[in-house]
Every structure is written in C-alpha cells, then in structure tokens.
Amino acid sequence: MSKVNQGNILLESGTNELEIVLFSVGNSTFGINVLKVREIINPMPVTETPNGHKHVEGIIRLRQEVIPVDNLAEVLNLPKSQS
C-alpha cells in the first residue's frame, strides 16, 4: 500500500524510503523516482529521421511502438557520456 506525500512523491507506507534509478549524462549523475520509470531497455539501433529537432537523435521500434530518442546531453548542454 502506498500514499502520496505533499510533494506528490509516492512512498511505500511506513518506510519513509524513496527508491531511485541513477543514471549519468556526461560527468553528471541524475536520479528519478523508480515509480516514474516504465522500463529500462538495452540500447538498440536508432533510425535517424530527416528534418527532426536537433535534440532528437531518431526513433526506435519497441514492441510495435515507435518511440523518439532524445539526446539528453544536448538538451542539458552537457558533454556526451563515454560509451
């Protein structure tokens, strides 16, 4: 059972603990509430799209759904992460 606190962050009842997923962009580390994450997938080939926004690298097809791929480093004006 979970509840919503005043900051609209879902917490497990009685634990007062927040689980987060950590990820890096460039030299910076970010976190997001695990309850806001739909899934984590392995990297896959990105299909470039013509005349797209400069932050959009292209699209991927995941289980018959077309999903845009954004370059978060570009959006945040950070250097690319080391692959």
LOLOLUM-251865 format. One record per residue (C-alpha): residue in three letters; x, y, z. Coordinates in steps of 0.5 Angstrom, whole numbers. Each point is the difference from the previous one (the first is absolute). Layout:
BEGIN
REC   aa      u      v      w
REC  ALA      X      Y      Z
...
END
This chain:
BEGIN
REC   aa      u      v      w
REC  MET      0      0      0
REC  SER      3      7     -2
REC  LYS     -2      7      2
REC  VAL      1      7     -3
REC  ASN      4      5      4
REC  GLN     -1      7     -1
REC  GLY      6      0     -5
REC  ASN     -4     -4     -5
REC  ILE      5     -6      1
REC  LEU     -2     -7      1
REC  LEU      3     -3      6
REC  GLU     -1     -7      3
REC  SER     -5      0      6
REC  GLY      4      0      7
REC  THR      7      0     -3
REC  ASN      2      7     -2
REC  GLU      5     -2     -5
REC  LEU      0      2     -7
REC  GLU      3     -4     -6
REC  ILE      3      3     -6
REC  VAL      3     -2     -6
REC  LEU      7      3     -1
REC  PHE      3      2     -7
REC  SER      6      4     -3
REC  VAL      0      5     -5
REC  GLY      7      3     -1
REC  ASN      3      1      6
REC  SER     -6      1      4
REC  THR     -5     -5      4
REC  PHE     -7      0      0
REC  GLY     -6     -3      3
REC  ILE     -7     -2     -1
REC  ASN     -5     -3      5
REC  VAL     -1     -7     -2
REC  LEU     -7      0      0
REC  LYS      0      5     -6
REC  VAL      4     -5     -4
REC  ARG     -4     -4     -5
REC  GLU      6     -5     -2
REC  ILE      8      0     -2
REC  ILE      2     -3     -6
REC  ASN      6     -2     -3
REC  PRO      3      5     -5
REC  MET     -3     -1     -7
REC  PRO      2      3     -7
REC  VAL     -3      7     -1
REC  THR     -3      1     -7
REC  GLU      1      7     -2
REC  THR     -6      5     -2
REC  PRO      1      6     -5
REC  ASN     -1      7      2
REC  GLY     -1     -2      7
REC  HIS      1      4      6
REC  LYS      8      1      2
REC  HIS     -1     -4      7
REC  VAL     -4     -6     -4
REC  GLU      5     -5     -2
REC  GLY     -5     -4     -3
REC  ILE     -5     -6      1
REC  ILE      0     -7      3
REC  ARG     -6     -5     -1
REC  LEU     -1     -4      6
REC  ARG     -6     -5      0
REC  GLN     -3      3     -6
REC  GLU      0      7      3
REC  VAL      4      6     -3
REC  ILE      4      4      6
REC  PRO      4      6     -1
REC  VAL      7      0      2
REC  ASP      2      7      3
REC  ASN      8      1      2
REC  LEU     -1      3      7
REC  ALA      7      2      0
REC  GLU     -2      5     -6
REC  VAL     -6      2      4
REC  LEU      4      2      6
REC  ASN      6      3     -3
REC  LEU      5     -6      3
REC  PRO      5     -4     -4
REC  LYS     -1     -7     -2
REC  SER      1     -5      4
REC  GLN      5     -5     -1
REC  SER     -3     -7     -3
END
